[in-house]
């Protein structure tokens, strides 16, 4: 019968093995659960980063909250009052300085203060405008891209975790349990083997004289010992090279020892075709001359 080996895609330790040899399973049934030391932490970290990036992207897309706008307005009002006061002080000192009633240094200090407060006022106005208008399109796009990347990373880690939960890919019977809890398997190593009793097959060996008469898709008849029922099988594979080759240089007599493997799969009336039972397959008759 056709067998399917199921194992982890990366080195991992078996946590639970849920099946025994002989258990009947269906496609999708859980066979075993594996884990790696840092997997849980990596998944949690990736999910947290994805959530933070998504929150940041949503905040930029939705714009500022009313409280942020109100705070920016208050800051603007405060610096506008300072700028107005500094401008008024400068206007008052300029005529006094022209008459010599105040020093040049006092006038210069007033001018500097007026310039600084005016710059602060302009910056506060721009800040309020940005808060009201929201983030620039480029920044919103970058935040959205970052959120998508973080989500993709989280999805990747979740997929890795899911890959460590081994499920049966086919309906069948557990023919071999190859791991116990606590054991570590390498990537691709078989943990459980699932056989498909409804898809038995036989490998037969044919000589070089019969081989040209066969091709993939041909139907052959097989019989069990002591059973007259003929089971129809279909050729699904033919070996590209001989299975038994005495040596490189062959005599004509030795060429008869060349045998090629042929896989015959049975799909109908397969209840009695058990794994390991020998069958006799009827091959096309061929005529050939006797070797010299």
Residue, then its C-alpha position, 0 to 999 in steps of 0.5 A: x500500500x502507499x505510505x506517507x511519512x509525516x514529520x516536522x519541517x524543522x528540528x523540534x521536540x515531540x510534546x505529544x504523540x496522539x496515535x498508535x500503530x493501527x489507528x484509523x485516521x482521516x485527513x486533517x486529524x492531529x497525529x503529533x505536536x512538536x515544539x521548539x524552545x523559543x517558538x512561543x516567545x517568538x510568536x508572542x513577540x511578533x504578534x505584539x509588534x504587529x499590534x503596535x504597528x497597526x495601532x500606530x498606523x490607525x492613529x496616523x490615518x484617523x488624525x489627531x484626537x480632540x485633546x491633542x488639538x486643544x493642547x496645540x491651541x493652548x500652546x499657540x495662544x501662550x506663545x502668541x501672547x509672549x510674541x505680542x508682549x515682546x513686540x510691544x516692549x520693542x516698540x516702546x524701547x525704540x524711541x527711547x533708545x533713539x533719544x538716548x534714554x536706554x542703552x543700546x544693549x537693552x534695545x538689542x536684547x528686546x529685539x532678540x526677545x521679539x525675534x525668538x518669540x515670533x519664531x516660537x509663534x510661527x512654529x506653534x502655528x505650524x504645529x497646530x496646522x499639522x495636528x489639524x490636517x493629520x500626518x503627511x501622505x508619505x508618513x501614513x503610507x510608511x506606517x501602513x507598510x510597516x504594519x503590513x510587514x509586522x503582520x506578515x512576520x506574525x503570520x509567518x511565526x504562526x505558520x511555523x507554529x502550525x507546521x509543528x502540529x502534524x496532521x494526517x494528509x490522507x485517510x488511512x491507517x497508522x502503519x508506524x509510530x516513529x517517535x515518542x514524547x521528548x524525542x527530538x527529530x531533525x527537519x523532515x524526519x518521519x514521526x508517523x507513517x500513514x498507510x492507505x489500504x485502499x491504494x495497494x501496489x506491487x513492484x514487479x521485475x521484468x526482463x529486458x525482453x518484456x520491458x518494450x511491451x510495457x508503458x505507464x498506464x497499461x493495465x495488468x492482471x494480478x492474482x493472489x495465491x489460492x485465489x482465482x480472482x483477477x485484480x486489475x492494476x495500472x502501471x504507474x512507474x517504470x524504472x529507468x535503469x536495471x535493478x540487477x546488473x552483474x557488471x558493466x561488460x555483459x555477455x548475451x547470457x548475462x543480459x537475461x539477468x537484467x531486470x527492471x522494476x515496474x510499479x503496479x497500483x490497484x484501485x478496485x476490489x482492493x479489500x483482500x490485497x493486504x500489505x506484504x501478500x505476494x501476487x502473480x502478475x500476468x505479463x504480455x507474451x513476447x517472442x525472442x531468439x535463444x541466446x548464443 
